[in-house]
């Protein structure tokens, strides 16, 4: 029997939406044209990974207090470096989500995205258990293999808290919120590791334009 393919939430979602796209992306491995929205999300997510380190908690507090991360030279340099690696033009103008809004640059949009994420209880009053926690689950009955990374895991007296940051123009709603495949995979992974703990999922963090 051939080796089980490890499926991520994004792989499964691609397969559900279009089997041909899945075949092109993961079997033929055709190059994918990236867009500025996806690249902004990648850059912002990198900053979250860095700031998730408990040693950088003072950066988080300063950024929230100042209302921007662009005043912090180290963070600004990291944004510039990550954007260059992604091929993202930070001076490119981003179309507004609402007619009443104004265009802003990719750099300003990333700054807003980061600020929104940090304001959402990024540090919190809970005990931080792990950041970028990787899981790889292999099941024999039924037969499957899934894997991925959980952004942040907290623990309080009553439960384990999964917190995952999403870059999206819209907050999740309806079936995407109630039956979120990625959320269910994360919950399953933590259930296997922390069998007696109650699991709470906070997946639908909106990281988009603040306008």
N, C-alpha and C positions, 0 to 999 in steps of 0.2 A: 504494500500500500504506500502511495506517495505521502510525503510529509504534509502534515496539516499546515495550511496557510494561516499565519497569525493575522486576524482581522482587527482593525481599529474601528472606532465609531465613524470616522470619515470614510473609510473604505466601504463599510456597510451602507452608509447613506448614499455614496456614489453608485453602488450596485443597485440599490432600491430605486434611485431616480433614473438611471440609464445604464443598462448592462454593457452597451457599446462603449460608453465613456470609461467604464471600469476596465474593460478589456484594453482600451488604448492606453490608459494611464498606468495600469499595474502589470499587464501582460506584455504589451508591446513597448511599454515605458517610453512613449512618445513625449517629447518636451512640452511642457504646459506653459502657455503664455500667462504670466502673472499680471495682476492689475494693481493699481495704486492702493486700493482699499485693502487688499490682502497684505500688501507690503507694509502698510501702516500698522496693521494688526500684528504682524511679525515683529516689527521694531518695538511696539508698545509692550508686547509679551516678553521680549528680552529684558526690557527695563524692569518689569514686574519680577522676573526671575532674580535679577540682581538685587532689587530692593527687598526681596523675601528673606534674604540673609539677616538674621537678628542683629548682626553687627551694624547694619545699615538703617536701623530703626530711626536714628536721628535725621537721616535724609528724608524719610517719609514724613516725619513731623514738620520739617522745614518746608518741604514742598507744599504740603497742605496749607500751612500757615501763609506762605507767600502766594499761593494760588497759581504756581507755575513751577515747572522743573527746569526751565531754561536758564535760570539764574545760577544753577549749580554746574560748575565747569565740568566736573567728572561725568555727570549724567548727560550734559549737552554733548560732550565729546563722544560718548558711547552711542548716542542717537545718530550723530553724524557718521560714525564708523559703520553702524548697522545699516543705515540708509544707503551708504555707498556700496556696501556688500550686496544689498538687495537690488541695487540699480534704481533707487527711488529718488526722484528730483524733489528735494525739500521745498523748493520755491514754486513748484507747480500749484496752481489754484484748485481747491476742492469745491465742487458745486454744492450749494446749500441744500439741506434736506427740506427746508420750508421756504416758501416764497418770501417770507418776511426776513429771512436771514441773509447774511452777506457771504461772499466767497472768502475763504481763508486759505492759507498755504498748507501744504502737507505737514510742515513742521509745527504750525500752530494746531493743526488737527490732532497730531500725535500728542502734543502737550495736553490738550483737552482730554483725550482718551485716557492718558495716564492719570490725570487729576481725578477723573470720575472713578477710576478703579481704586485709587488710594483712599478716596473718601468713603468707599464702601467697606468700612470696618476692616481695612487691610491688615492692621495690627491686631485689633480686637482685645478683649479681656480674657480670651481663652488661651489655653496652653497650646503652643504650636508643636505639632508632632512631626510634620514633614513638609518639604516643599519639592515640587517636581518629582513626586513619588512614582516610581515605575512599577507596573504590574504586568504579569504574563501568566495567564490562566489557561491550563490545558485540562479539558474534561473528556473522559472516556464514554460517559453515558449521561446525556447525549454527547456525541463527539464534536468538539469544537475547540478552537484556540483563539483567545482574544488578548489584546494588550493595549497599553497606553500609558499616559502620564496624568497624575492628578496634581493640579497646581498647588493647592495648600490643604493640609489636614489639621484641624484643631480638635481639642478635647476639653469638655467641661465635665461637671460632676454627673451629668445625665446621659451624655451622648458624644459620638464622634461627628464632627462637622466637616463635610467636604465642600470646598469652595473652589469653583473653577471660573476663570475669567474669559469672557467671550467678547470678541470684537464684532459688533453687529449694528446695523442702522436701526433695527427694531428689537424691542424686547420680545422674548419668547411668549407665546400664548397658545391656547387651545391644545391640540394633541401634541404639538412640539414641546409644550411645557409639561403636560400631564404624563406623557409617555415618552419622555426624552431618552433615546437609546443610549447616548453617552452617559447620562446620569445613572441609568440602570446598570451599565457596565461598571461605573465607578462604585456604586453601592455594592454590587456583587463582589468586587475586588476587596473592598474593606470588610465585607461580611466574612470572607474567607480568612482574613488576617485577624480581625477582632470579632470573634464569634459571639461573644456575650454582650457586645456593646450595641446600643441603639444608634442608627445611622441617620444623620440629617443632611440633606443635599441642598446646597445653594449654588445652582448652576447658571441661573439666568441673570447674571450680572451684565447690565447694558453698558458697553464701552463704545460710545459713538460720539458724534458731534453734540455738544452741549446746547446748541442753538435750537 
